[in-house]
Amino acid sequence: MWNRIKDKIGAGDIILMHNGTEHTADSLDMLIKQIQGKNLEIVKISELIYKENYTIDMNGTQNFNN
């Protein structure tokens, strides 16, 4: 799993993992350590999204409107 995302992951990215797959639970500890090793912080989705005063552009990016 890490090899597939390590060169693509960046600040603000969301990683979707399905808990019903065979190796997700086994890989989670390693993935968390690797992500933190890239100086990225793991947060809840609710901390990433704007709840008020925003627009979504053509790329699906949520933008805060001042």
All heavy atoms as TSV, in Angstrom:
chain	resi	resn	atom	element	x	y	z
A	1	MET	N	N	0.821	-1.191	0.000
A	1	MET	CA	C	0.000	0.000	0.000
A	1	MET	C	C	0.867	1.258	0.000
A	1	MET	O	O	0.567	2.199	-0.711
A	1	MET	CB	C	-0.918	0.020	1.218
A	1	MET	CG	C	-2.085	-0.913	1.136
A	1	MET	SD	S	-3.130	-0.658	2.583
A	1	MET	CE	C	-3.701	-2.309	2.828
A	2	TRP	N	N	1.886	1.289	0.856
A	2	TRP	CA	C	2.725	2.477	0.955
A	2	TRP	C	C	3.413	2.775	-0.370
A	2	TRP	O	O	3.517	3.933	-0.778
A	2	TRP	CB	C	3.748	2.318	2.080
A	2	TRP	CG	C	4.657	3.492	2.177
A	2	TRP	CD1	C	5.997	3.510	1.957
A	2	TRP	CD2	C	4.297	4.837	2.501
A	2	TRP	NE1	N	6.490	4.782	2.127
A	2	TRP	CE2	C	5.464	5.622	2.465
A	2	TRP	CE3	C	3.097	5.466	2.818
A	2	TRP	CZ2	C	5.469	6.978	2.723
A	2	TRP	CZ3	C	3.099	6.825	3.076
A	2	TRP	CH2	C	4.268	7.567	3.031
A	3	ASN	N	N	3.899	1.768	-1.042
A	3	ASN	CA	C	4.581	1.987	-2.318
A	3	ASN	C	C	3.674	2.640	-3.354
A	3	ASN	O	O	4.148	3.374	-4.216
A	3	ASN	CB	C	5.153	0.681	-2.866
A	3	ASN	CG	C	6.366	0.231	-2.078
A	3	ASN	OD1	O	7.061	1.031	-1.472
A	3	ASN	ND2	N	6.602	-1.067	-2.062
A	4	ARG	N	N	2.383	2.383	-3.276
A	4	ARG	CA	C	1.447	2.989	-4.233
A	4	ARG	C	C	1.171	4.450	-3.951
A	4	ARG	O	O	0.852	5.212	-4.855
A	4	ARG	CB	C	0.127	2.212	-4.255
A	4	ARG	CG	C	0.249	0.859	-4.913
A	4	ARG	CD	C	-1.105	0.249	-5.105
A	4	ARG	NE	N	-1.790	0.144	-3.827
A	4	ARG	CZ	C	-2.563	-0.844	-3.459
A	4	ARG	NH1	N	-2.809	-1.828	-4.288
A	4	ARG	NH2	N	-3.142	-0.862	-2.296
A	5	ILE	N	N	1.289	4.887	-2.691
A	5	ILE	CA	C	0.919	6.272	-2.366
A	5	ILE	C	C	2.087	7.173	-1.989
A	5	ILE	O	O	1.951	8.389	-2.009
A	5	ILE	CB	C	-0.136	6.331	-1.236
A	5	ILE	CG1	C	0.427	5.818	0.083
A	5	ILE	CG2	C	-1.386	5.592	-1.629
A	5	ILE	CD1	C	-0.462	6.079	1.276
A	6	LYS	N	N	3.246	6.620	-1.663
A	6	LYS	CA	C	4.328	7.412	-1.066
A	6	LYS	C	C	4.790	8.595	-1.910
A	6	LYS	O	O	5.175	9.618	-1.362
A	6	LYS	CB	C	5.517	6.528	-0.704
A	6	LYS	CG	C	6.244	5.943	-1.887
A	6	LYS	CD	C	7.379	5.074	-1.426
A	6	LYS	CE	C	8.097	4.485	-2.628
A	6	LYS	NZ	N	9.202	3.659	-2.203
A	7	ASP	N	N	4.765	8.485	-3.218
A	7	ASP	CA	C	5.213	9.586	-4.066
A	7	ASP	C	C	4.073	10.514	-4.481
A	7	ASP	O	O	4.310	11.507	-5.170
A	7	ASP	CB	C	5.900	9.039	-5.320
A	7	ASP	CG	C	7.172	8.283	-4.981
A	7	ASP	OD1	O	7.862	8.672	-4.017
A	7	ASP	OD2	O	7.474	7.292	-5.668
A	8	LYS	N	N	2.862	10.191	-4.078
A	8	LYS	CA	C	1.692	10.976	-4.473
A	8	LYS	C	C	1.076	11.751	-3.322
A	8	LYS	O	O	0.319	12.682	-3.541
A	8	LYS	CB	C	0.619	10.051	-5.059
A	8	LYS	CG	C	1.089	9.273	-6.258
A	8	LYS	CD	C	0.030	8.277	-6.681
A	8	LYS	CE	C	0.557	7.359	-7.757
A	8	LYS	NZ	N	-0.381	6.310	-8.075
A	9	ILE	N	N	1.358	11.372	-2.106
A	9	ILE	CA	C	0.684	11.923	-0.941
A	9	ILE	C	C	1.233	13.302	-0.578
A	9	ILE	O	O	2.432	13.539	-0.654
A	9	ILE	CB	C	0.784	10.947	0.252
A	9	ILE	CG1	C	-0.108	11.383	1.392
A	9	ILE	CG2	C	2.204	10.780	0.698
A	9	ILE	CD1	C	-0.206	10.376	2.503
A	10	GLY	N	N	0.324	14.196	-0.204
A	10	GLY	CA	C	0.724	15.536	0.200
A	10	GLY	C	C	-0.286	16.139	1.161
A	10	GLY	O	O	-1.327	15.541	1.457
A	11	ALA	N	N	0.011	17.332	1.623
A	11	ALA	CA	C	-0.853	18.024	2.576
A	11	ALA	C	C	-2.253	18.194	2.007
A	11	ALA	O	O	-2.423	18.576	0.855
A	11	ALA	CB	C	-0.264	19.378	2.929
A	12	GLY	N	N	-3.256	17.879	2.810
A	12	GLY	CA	C	-4.650	18.031	2.407
A	12	GLY	C	C	-5.224	16.840	1.676
A	12	GLY	O	O	-6.410	16.810	1.375
A	13	ASP	N	N	-4.403	15.848	1.378
A	13	ASP	CA	C	-4.892	14.664	0.671
A	13	ASP	C	C	-5.732	13.789	1.594
A	13	ASP	O	O	-5.535	13.763	2.804
A	13	ASP	CB	C	-3.727	13.832	0.129
A	13	ASP	CG	C	-3.043	14.475	-1.043
A	13	ASP	OD1	O	-3.591	15.447	-1.595
A	13	ASP	OD2	O	-1.952	14.008	-1.411
A	14	ILE	N	N	-6.644	13.085	0.976
A	14	ILE	CA	C	-7.496	12.147	1.704
A	14	ILE	C	C	-7.177	10.752	1.211
A	14	ILE	O	O	-7.165	10.496	0.004
A	14	ILE	CB	C	-8.986	12.470	1.472
A	14	ILE	CG1	C	-9.304	13.858	2.017
A	14	ILE	CG2	C	-9.876	11.391	2.101
A	14	ILE	CD1	C	-10.693	14.351	1.644
A	15	ILE	N	N	-6.920	9.842	2.129
A	15	ILE	CA	C	-6.641	8.450	1.779
A	15	ILE	C	C	-7.857	7.633	2.181
A	15	ILE	O	O	-8.224	7.580	3.356
A	15	ILE	CB	C	-5.397	7.926	2.515
A	15	ILE	CG1	C	-4.184	8.781	2.171
A	15	ILE	CG2	C	-5.164	6.460	2.171
A	15	ILE	CD1	C	-2.969	8.478	3.015
A	16	LEU	N	N	-8.474	7.006	1.207
A	16	LEU	CA	C	-9.627	6.151	1.467
A	16	LEU	C	C	-9.143	4.720	1.605
A	16	LEU	O	O	-8.487	4.189	0.717
A	16	LEU	CB	C	-10.636	6.249	0.324
A	16	LEU	CG	C	-11.814	5.281	0.386
A	16	LEU	CD1	C	-12.666	5.568	1.615
A	16	LEU	CD2	C	-12.632	5.383	-0.883
A	17	MET	N	N	-9.461	4.107	2.730
A	17	MET	CA	C	-9.090	2.715	2.966
A	17	MET	C	C	-10.349	1.956	3.351
A	17	MET	O	O	-11.130	2.417	4.168
A	17	MET	CB	C	-8.042	2.621	4.070
A	17	MET	CG	C	-6.758	3.351	3.731
A	17	MET	SD	S	-5.542	3.310	5.058
A	17	MET	CE	C	-5.130	1.579	5.077
A	18	HIS	N	N	-10.513	0.807	2.774
A	18	HIS	CA	C	-11.677	-0.022	3.067
A	18	HIS	C	C	-11.314	-1.008	4.168
A	18	HIS	O	O	-10.323	-1.727	4.067
A	18	HIS	CB	C	-12.128	-0.768	1.811
A	18	HIS	CG	C	-12.529	0.157	0.716
A	18	HIS	ND1	N	-13.751	0.779	0.682
A	18	HIS	CD2	C	-11.852	0.602	-0.370
A	18	HIS	CE1	C	-13.832	1.547	-0.386
A	18	HIS	NE2	N	-12.685	1.461	-1.039
A	19	ASN	N	N	-12.113	-1.040	5.213
A	19	ASN	CA	C	-11.792	-1.911	6.343
A	19	ASN	C	C	-12.116	-3.372	6.103
A	19	ASN	O	O	-11.772	-4.214	6.910
A	19	ASN	CB	C	-12.464	-1.414	7.627
A	19	ASN	CG	C	-13.967	-1.398	7.528
A	19	ASN	OD1	O	-14.529	-1.732	6.489
A	19	ASN	ND2	N	-14.627	-1.005	8.597
A	20	GLY	N	N	-12.746	-3.700	5.002
A	20	GLY	CA	C	-13.083	-5.093	4.736
A	20	GLY	C	C	-12.033	-5.837	3.938
A	20	GLY	O	O	-12.177	-7.028	3.677
A	21	THR	N	N	-10.938	-5.162	3.550
A	21	THR	CA	C	-9.909	-5.837	2.768
A	21	THR	C	C	-8.949	-6.593	3.678
A	21	THR	O	O	-8.810	-6.281	4.862
A	21	THR	CB	C	-9.127	-4.846	1.887
A	21	THR	OG1	O	-8.514	-3.887	2.729
A	21	THR	CG2	C	-10.043	-4.150	0.895
A	22	GLU	N	N	-8.265	-7.545	3.101
A	22	GLU	CA	C	-7.455	-8.479	3.873
A	22	GLU	C	C	-6.312	-7.821	4.649
A	22	GLU	O	O	-6.043	-8.175	5.789
A	22	GLU	CB	C	-6.889	-9.545	2.933
A	22	GLU	CG	C	-6.109	-10.618	3.627
A	22	GLU	CD	C	-5.611	-11.687	2.677
A	22	GLU	OE1	O	-6.014	-11.691	1.491
A	22	GLU	OE2	O	-4.806	-12.504	3.125
A	23	HIS	N	N	-5.614	-6.852	4.062
A	23	HIS	CA	C	-4.389	-6.346	4.677
A	23	HIS	C	C	-4.494	-4.932	5.260
A	23	HIS	O	O	-3.502	-4.419	5.778
A	23	HIS	CB	C	-3.253	-6.391	3.661
A	23	HIS	CG	C	-2.976	-7.758	3.152
A	23	HIS	ND1	N	-2.415	-8.743	3.936
A	23	HIS	CD2	C	-3.215	-8.324	1.953
A	23	HIS	CE1	C	-2.309	-9.844	3.232
A	23	HIS	NE2	N	-2.791	-9.618	2.025
A	24	THR	N	N	-5.643	-4.303	5.200
A	24	THR	CA	C	-5.769	-2.928	5.687
A	24	THR	C	C	-5.416	-2.818	7.169
A	24	THR	O	O	-4.580	-1.996	7.546
A	24	THR	CB	C	-7.182	-2.378	5.437
A	24	THR	OG1	O	-7.409	-2.348	4.040
A	24	THR	CG2	C	-7.330	-0.974	6.002
A	25	ALA	N	N	-6.008	-3.624	7.999
A	25	ALA	CA	C	-5.749	-3.539	9.441
A	25	ALA	C	C	-4.287	-3.837	9.752
A	25	ALA	O	O	-3.675	-3.170	10.594
A	25	ALA	CB	C	-6.656	-4.499	10.199
A	26	ASP	N	N	-3.707	-4.798	9.049
A	26	ASP	CA	C	-2.303	-5.149	9.274
A	26	ASP	C	C	-1.360	-4.024	8.858
A	26	ASP	O	O	-0.276	-3.888	9.407
A	26	ASP	CB	C	-1.931	-6.415	8.493
A	26	ASP	CG	C	-2.725	-7.631	8.944
A	26	ASP	OD1	O	-3.188	-7.646	10.105
A	26	ASP	OD2	O	-2.872	-8.550	8.133
A	27	SER	N	N	-1.735	-3.238	7.872
A	27	SER	CA	C	-0.872	-2.197	7.317
A	27	SER	C	C	-1.040	-0.843	7.988
A	27	SER	O	O	-0.210	0.044	7.798
A	27	SER	CB	C	-1.167	-2.029	5.825
A	27	SER	OG	O	-0.981	-3.232	5.146
A	28	LEU	N	N	-2.089	-0.651	8.740
A	28	LEU	CA	C	-2.431	0.672	9.258
A	28	LEU	C	C	-1.324	1.287	10.113
A	28	LEU	O	O	-0.970	2.444	9.934
A	28	LEU	CB	C	-3.739	0.605	10.042
A	28	LEU	CG	C	-4.382	1.929	10.372
A	28	LEU	CD1	C	-4.603	2.771	9.125
A	28	LEU	CD2	C	-5.687	1.708	11.099
A	29	ASP	N	N	-0.749	0.545	11.035
A	29	ASP	CA	C	0.301	1.080	11.893
A	29	ASP	C	C	1.495	1.552	11.066
A	29	ASP	O	O	2.019	2.647	11.275
A	29	ASP	CB	C	0.736	0.030	12.919
A	29	ASP	CG	C	1.732	0.584	13.918
A	29	ASP	OD1	O	1.416	1.590	14.580
A	29	ASP	OD2	O	2.829	-0.004	14.031
A	30	MET	N	N	1.917	0.763	10.095
A	30	MET	CA	C	3.036	1.119	9.235
A	30	MET	C	C	2.709	2.353	8.409
A	30	MET	O	O	3.535	3.259	8.274
A	30	MET	CB	C	3.389	-0.054	8.318
A	30	MET	CG	C	4.524	0.218	7.340
A	30	MET	SD	S	4.040	0.945	5.746
A	30	MET	CE	C	2.884	-0.239	5.125
A	31	LEU	N	N	1.500	2.424	7.855
A	31	LEU	CA	C	1.104	3.568	7.041
A	31	LEU	C	C	1.095	4.854	7.861
A	31	LEU	O	O	1.577	5.896	7.402
A	31	LEU	CB	C	-0.271	3.335	6.420
A	31	LEU	CG	C	-0.319	2.285	5.315
A	31	LEU	CD1	C	-1.765	2.003	4.935
A	31	LEU	CD2	C	0.476	2.727	4.109
A	32	ILE	N	N	0.585	4.801	9.053
A	32	ILE	CA	C	0.552	5.977	9.926
A	32	ILE	C	C	1.971	6.462	10.204
A	32	ILE	O	O	2.268	7.652	10.101
A	32	ILE	CB	C	-0.207	5.673	11.236
A	32	ILE	CG1	C	-1.701	5.522	10.941
A	32	ILE	CG2	C	0.049	6.758	12.289
A	32	ILE	CD1	C	-2.512	4.997	12.101
A	33	LYS	N	N	2.868	5.550	10.522
A	33	LYS	CA	C	4.259	5.931	10.805
A	33	LYS	C	C	4.933	6.525	9.576
A	33	LYS	O	O	5.677	7.504	9.674
A	33	LYS	CB	C	5.034	4.726	11.314
A	33	LYS	CG	C	4.640	4.329	12.723
A	33	LYS	CD	C	5.361	3.099	13.188
A	33	LYS	CE	C	4.893	2.733	14.592
A	33	LYS	NZ	N	5.386	1.442	15.032
A	34	GLN	N	N	4.688	5.956	8.414
A	34	GLN	CA	C	5.283	6.467	7.179
A	34	GLN	C	C	4.748	7.867	6.843
A	34	GLN	O	O	5.503	8.747	6.441
A	34	GLN	CB	C	5.018	5.511	6.011
A	34	GLN	CG	C	5.678	4.175	6.133
A	34	GLN	CD	C	7.189	4.230	5.979
A	34	GLN	OE1	O	7.759	5.206	5.513
A	34	GLN	NE2	N	7.852	3.174	6.396
A	35	ILE	N	N	3.453	8.053	7.001
A	35	ILE	CA	C	2.835	9.355	6.729
A	35	ILE	C	C	3.401	10.405	7.682
A	35	ILE	O	O	3.794	11.494	7.266
A	35	ILE	CB	C	1.297	9.261	6.837
A	35	ILE	CG1	C	0.745	8.414	5.672
A	35	ILE	CG2	C	0.658	10.648	6.869
A	35	ILE	CD1	C	-0.686	7.980	5.849
A	36	GLN	N	N	3.471	10.085	8.947
A	36	GLN	CA	C	4.029	11.014	9.920
A	36	GLN	C	C	5.514	11.254	9.665
A	36	GLN	O	O	6.020	12.349	9.906
A	36	GLN	CB	C	3.800	10.491	11.340
A	36	GLN	CG	C	2.344	10.536	11.733
A	36	GLN	CD	C	2.051	9.843	13.048
A	36	GLN	OE1	O	2.759	8.915	13.460
A	36	GLN	NE2	N	0.984	10.270	13.715
A	37	GLY	N	N	6.208	10.257	9.131
A	37	GLY	CA	C	7.619	10.399	8.788
A	37	GLY	C	C	7.856	11.383	7.653
A	37	GLY	O	O	8.962	11.896	7.484
A	38	LYS	N	N	6.822	11.658	6.872
A	38	LYS	CA	C	6.911	12.671	5.812
A	38	LYS	C	C	6.480	14.034	6.338
A	38	LYS	O	O	6.229	14.949	5.580
A	38	LYS	CB	C	6.014	12.275	4.632
A	38	LYS	CG	C	6.553	11.087	3.844
A	38	LYS	CD	C	5.691	10.772	2.643
A	38	LYS	CE	C	5.855	11.804	1.587
A	38	LYS	NZ	N	6.395	11.357	0.329
A	39	ASN	N	N	6.403	14.164	7.657
A	39	ASN	CA	C	5.988	15.395	8.336
A	39	ASN	C	C	4.579	15.816	7.955
A	39	ASN	O	O	4.274	17.010	7.880
A	39	ASN	CB	C	6.987	16.538	8.086
A	39	ASN	CG	C	8.311	16.277	8.750
A	39	ASN	OD1	O	8.350	15.798	9.876
A	39	ASN	ND2	N	9.387	16.561	8.055
A	40	LEU	N	N	3.717	14.846	7.725
A	40	LEU	CA	C	2.302	15.105	7.463
A	40	LEU	C	C	1.514	14.753	8.713
A	40	LEU	O	O	1.855	13.817	9.435
A	40	LEU	CB	C	1.818	14.281	6.271
A	40	LEU	CG	C	2.484	14.612	4.942
A	40	LEU	CD1	C	2.102	13.576	3.887
A	40	LEU	CD2	C	2.102	16.004	4.479
A	41	GLU	N	N	0.482	15.497	8.960
A	41	GLU	CA	C	-0.361	15.279	10.133
A	41	GLU	C	C	-1.625	14.545	9.715
A	41	GLU	O	O	-2.221	14.858	8.688
A	41	GLU	CB	C	-0.731	16.625	10.749
A	41	GLU	CG	C	-1.558	16.534	11.990
A	41	GLU	CD	C	-1.922	17.903	12.544
A	41	GLU	OE1	O	-1.549	18.930	11.944
A	41	GLU	OE2	O	-2.601	17.929	13.571
A	42	ILE	N	N	-2.032	13.586	10.495
A	42	ILE	CA	C	-3.266	12.844	10.228
A	42	ILE	C	C	-4.386	13.493	11.028
A	42	ILE	O	O	-4.273	13.660	12.251
A	42	ILE	CB	C	-3.102	11.359	10.603
A	42	ILE	CG1	C	-2.000	10.745	9.739
A	42	ILE	CG2	C	-4.423	10.613	10.455
A	42	ILE	CD1	C	-1.616	9.341	10.111
A	43	VAL	N	N	-5.443	13.894	10.329
A	43	VAL	CA	C	-6.580	14.556	10.975
A	43	VAL	C	C	-7.879	13.916	10.494
A	43	VAL	O	O	-7.902	13.208	9.501
A	43	VAL	CB	C	-6.608	16.076	10.681
A	43	VAL	CG1	C	-5.353	16.753	11.206
A	43	VAL	CG2	C	-6.783	16.352	9.205
A	44	LYS	N	N	-8.950	14.226	11.213
A	44	LYS	CA	C	-10.277	13.758	10.798
A	44	LYS	C	C	-10.732	14.543	9.578
A	44	LYS	O	O	-10.367	15.710	9.407
A	44	LYS	CB	C	-11.299	13.960	11.913
A	44	LYS	CG	C	-11.030	13.166	13.157
A	44	LYS	CD	C	-12.155	13.425	14.133
A	44	LYS	CE	C	-11.583	13.919	15.437
A	44	LYS	NZ	N	-12.612	14.340	16.364
A	45	ILE	N	N	-11.541	13.925	8.748
A	45	ILE	CA	C	-12.106	14.587	7.571
A	45	ILE	C	C	-12.810	15.883	7.982
A	45	ILE	O	O	-12.704	16.891	7.304
A	45	ILE	CB	C	-13.111	13.661	6.850
A	45	ILE	CG1	C	-12.381	12.502	6.206
A	45	ILE	CG2	C	-13.959	14.406	5.855
A	45	ILE	CD1	C	-11.790	12.787	4.870
A	46	SER	N	N	-13.491	15.856	9.113
A	46	SER	CA	C	-14.241	17.033	9.549
A	46	SER	C	C	-13.339	18.247	9.778
A	46	SER	O	O	-13.793	19.374	9.735
A	46	SER	CB	C	-15.039	16.722	10.809
A	46	SER	OG	O	-14.173	16.345	11.867
A	47	GLU	N	N	-12.031	18.008	9.985
A	47	GLU	CA	C	-11.102	19.113	10.158
A	47	GLU	C	C	-10.622	19.671	8.824
A	47	GLU	O	O	-10.053	20.758	8.776
A	47	GLU	CB	C	-9.903	18.661	10.983
A	47	GLU	CG	C	-10.267	18.310	12.421
A	47	GLU	CD	C	-9.078	17.827	13.215
A	47	GLU	OE1	O	-7.989	18.424	13.090
A	47	GLU	OE2	O	-9.228	16.848	13.954
A	48	LEU	N	N	-10.827	18.941	7.739
A	48	LEU	CA	C	-10.360	19.368	6.423
A	48	LEU	C	C	-11.389	20.154	5.630
A	48	LEU	O	O	-11.031	20.928	4.758
A	48	LEU	CB	C	-9.963	18.143	5.571
A	48	LEU	CG	C	-8.711	17.394	5.970
A	48	LEU	CD1	C	-8.530	16.197	5.052
A	48	LEU	CD2	C	-7.499	18.298	5.905
A	49	ILE	N	N	-12.649	19.942	5.924
A	49	ILE	CA	C	-13.677	20.548	5.076
A	49	ILE	C	C	-14.201	21.843	5.678
A	49	ILE	O	O	-14.255	22.017	6.887
A	49	ILE	CB	C	-14.857	19.576	4.836
A	49	ILE	CG1	C	-15.516	19.167	6.149
A	49	ILE	CG2	C	-14.409	18.356	4.057
A	49	ILE	CD1	C	-16.786	18.382	5.980
A	50	TYR	N	N	-14.534	22.764	4.784
A	50	TYR	CA	C	-15.195	23.994	5.213
A	50	TYR	C	C	-16.671	23.689	5.362
A	50	TYR	O	O	-17.279	23.034	4.521
A	50	TYR	CB	C	-15.000	25.097	4.177
A	50	TYR	CG	C	-13.560	25.478	3.957
A	50	TYR	CD1	C	-12.994	25.388	2.689
A	50	TYR	CD2	C	-12.785	25.945	5.006
A	50	TYR	CE1	C	-11.670	25.743	2.482
A	50	TYR	CE2	C	-11.455	26.306	4.800
A	50	TYR	CZ	C	-10.912	26.199	3.547
A	50	TYR	OH	O	-9.609	26.550	3.340
A	51	LYS	N	N	-17.263	24.178	6.412
A	51	LYS	CA	C	-18.677	23.916	6.663
A	51	LYS	C	C	-19.552	25.079	6.219
A	51	LYS	O	O	-20.742	24.914	6.005
A	51	LYS	CB	C	-18.881	23.599	8.138
A	51	LYS	CG	C	-18.194	22.306	8.540
A	51	LYS	CD	C	-18.336	22.043	10.023
A	51	LYS	CE	C	-17.753	20.749	10.471
A	51	LYS	NZ	N	-16.380	20.512	10.260
A	52	GLU	N	N	-18.971	26.270	6.073
A	52	GLU	CA	C	-19.716	27.463	5.674
A	52	GLU	C	C	-18.864	28.313	4.746
A	52	GLU	O	O	-17.636	28.266	4.797
A	52	GLU	CB	C	-20.088	28.294	6.907
A	52	GLU	CG	C	-21.012	27.589	7.876
A	52	GLU	CD	C	-21.295	28.420	9.119
A	52	GLU	OE1	O	-20.783	29.554	9.211
A	52	GLU	OE2	O	-22.012	27.935	9.994
A	53	ASN	N	N	-19.525	29.108	3.917
A	53	ASN	CA	C	-18.875	30.116	3.090
A	53	ASN	C	C	-17.782	29.540	2.179
A	53	ASN	O	O	-16.623	29.937	2.245
A	53	ASN	CB	C	-18.301	31.229	3.975
A	53	ASN	CG	C	-18.067	32.498	3.191
A	53	ASN	OD1	O	-18.669	32.713	2.156
A	53	ASN	ND2	N	-17.180	33.332	3.688
A	54	TYR	N	N	-18.142	28.577	1.328
A	54	TYR	CA	C	-17.181	27.970	0.430
A	54	TYR	C	C	-17.805	27.702	-0.939
A	54	TYR	O	O	-19.015	27.712	-1.097
A	54	TYR	CB	C	-16.645	26.654	1.004
A	54	TYR	CG	C	-17.674	25.554	1.057
A	54	TYR	CD1	C	-17.832	24.677	-0.009
A	54	TYR	CD2	C	-18.503	25.396	2.156
A	54	TYR	CE1	C	-18.790	23.670	0.034
A	54	TYR	CE2	C	-19.450	24.396	2.207
A	54	TYR	CZ	C	-19.587	23.537	1.143
A	54	TYR	OH	O	-20.525	22.547	1.178
A	55	THR	N	N	-16.944	27.494	-1.918
A	55	THR	CA	C	-17.358	27.042	-3.241
A	55	THR	C	C	-16.509	25.825	-3.598
A	55	THR	O	O	-15.444	25.600	-3.006
A	55	THR	CB	C	-17.154	28.130	-4.314
A	55	THR	OG1	O	-15.791	28.538	-4.304
A	55	THR	CG2	C	-18.051	29.329	-4.068
A	56	ILE	N	N	-16.971	25.047	-4.561
A	56	ILE	CA	C	-16.210	23.909	-5.060
A	56	ILE	C	C	-15.923	24.170	-6.530
A	56	ILE	O	O	-16.843	24.409	-7.315
A	56	ILE	CB	C	-16.980	22.593	-4.864
A	56	ILE	CG1	C	-17.207	22.360	-3.364
A	56	ILE	CG2	C	-16.219	21.425	-5.500
A	56	ILE	CD1	C	-18.035	21.135	-3.036
A	57	ASP	N	N	-14.635	24.136	-6.904
A	57	ASP	CA	C	-14.267	24.432	-8.288
A	57	ASP	C	C	-14.430	23.210	-9.199
A	57	ASP	O	O	-14.851	22.144	-8.753
A	57	ASP	CB	C	-12.862	25.023	-8.367
A	57	ASP	CG	C	-11.766	24.047	-7.975
A	57	ASP	OD1	O	-11.972	22.819	-8.011
A	57	ASP	OD2	O	-10.666	24.525	-7.636
A	58	MET	N	N	-14.081	23.376	-10.482
A	58	MET	CA	C	-14.269	22.319	-11.478
A	58	MET	C	C	-13.462	21.058	-11.165
A	58	MET	O	O	-13.775	19.976	-11.639
A	58	MET	CB	C	-13.856	22.770	-12.880
A	58	MET	CG	C	-14.220	24.146	-13.234
A	58	MET	SD	S	-13.685	24.707	-14.864
A	58	MET	CE	C	-13.426	23.291	-15.834
A	59	ASN	N	N	-12.416	21.202	-10.369
A	59	ASN	CA	C	-11.575	20.056	-10.015
A	59	ASN	C	C	-12.052	19.354	-8.748
A	59	ASN	O	O	-11.441	18.392	-8.313
A	59	ASN	CB	C	-10.125	20.512	-9.815
A	59	ASN	CG	C	-9.540	21.068	-11.077
A	59	ASN	OD1	O	-9.668	20.488	-12.146
A	59	ASN	ND2	N	-8.890	22.211	-10.960
A	60	GLY	N	N	-13.113	19.862	-8.158
A	60	GLY	CA	C	-13.632	19.274	-6.933
A	60	GLY	C	C	-12.948	19.796	-5.678
A	60	GLY	O	O	-13.134	19.270	-4.598
A	61	THR	N	N	-12.157	20.861	-5.818
A	61	THR	CA	C	-11.462	21.449	-4.678
A	61	THR	C	C	-12.381	22.426	-3.965
A	61	THR	O	O	-12.999	23.282	-4.595
A	61	THR	CB	C	-10.196	22.190	-5.149
A	61	THR	OG1	O	-9.353	21.258	-5.830
A	61	THR	CG2	C	-9.432	22.783	-3.977
A	62	GLN	N	N	-12.448	22.293	-2.656
A	62	GLN	CA	C	-13.274	23.174	-1.848
A	62	GLN	C	C	-12.463	24.427	-1.518
A	62	GLN	O	O	-11.353	24.331	-1.010
A	62	GLN	CB	C	-13.688	22.439	-0.575
A	62	GLN	CG	C	-14.712	23.157	0.240
A	62	GLN	CD	C	-15.048	22.399	1.506
A	62	GLN	OE1	O	-14.192	21.785	2.120
A	62	GLN	NE2	N	-16.292	22.475	1.915
A	63	ASN	N	N	-12.999	25.604	-1.813
A	63	ASN	CA	C	-12.315	26.870	-1.595
A	63	ASN	C	C	-13.103	27.749	-0.646
A	63	ASN	O	O	-14.305	27.956	-0.844
A	63	ASN	CB	C	-12.114	27.606	-2.924
A	63	ASN	CG	C	-11.319	26.784	-3.898
A	63	ASN	OD1	O	-10.165	26.481	-3.652
A	63	ASN	ND2	N	-11.930	26.390	-4.995
A	64	PHE	N	N	-12.412	28.286	0.358
A	64	PHE	CA	C	-13.038	29.157	1.333
A	64	PHE	C	C	-13.238	30.528	0.714
A	64	PHE	O	O	-12.338	31.072	0.073
A	64	PHE	CB	C	-12.174	29.265	2.588
A	64	PHE	CG	C	-12.765	30.121	3.655
A	64	PHE	CD1	C	-13.892	29.704	4.365
A	64	PHE	CD2	C	-12.207	31.337	3.988
A	64	PHE	CE1	C	-14.440	30.481	5.353
A	64	PHE	CE2	C	-12.747	32.136	4.981
A	64	PHE	CZ	C	-13.861	31.696	5.661
A	65	ASN	N	N	-14.414	31.095	0.872
A	65	ASN	CA	C	-14.710	32.441	0.385
A	65	ASN	C	C	-14.588	33.415	1.544
A	65	ASN	O	O	-15.327	33.339	2.509
A	65	ASN	CB	C	-16.124	32.514	-0.178
A	65	ASN	CG	C	-16.305	31.580	-1.344
A	65	ASN	OD1	O	-15.392	31.358	-2.129
A	65	ASN	ND2	N	-17.487	31.015	-1.485
A	66	ASN	N	N	-13.647	34.331	1.433
A	66	ASN	CA	C	-13.460	35.339	2.494
A	66	ASN	C	C	-14.610	36.297	2.547
A	66	ASN	O	O	-15.171	36.752	1.677
A	66	ASN	CB	C	-12.161	36.099	2.287
A	66	ASN	CG	C	-10.963	35.208	2.548
A	66	ASN	OD1	O	-11.023	34.346	3.421
A	66	ASN	ND2	N	-9.895	35.414	1.810
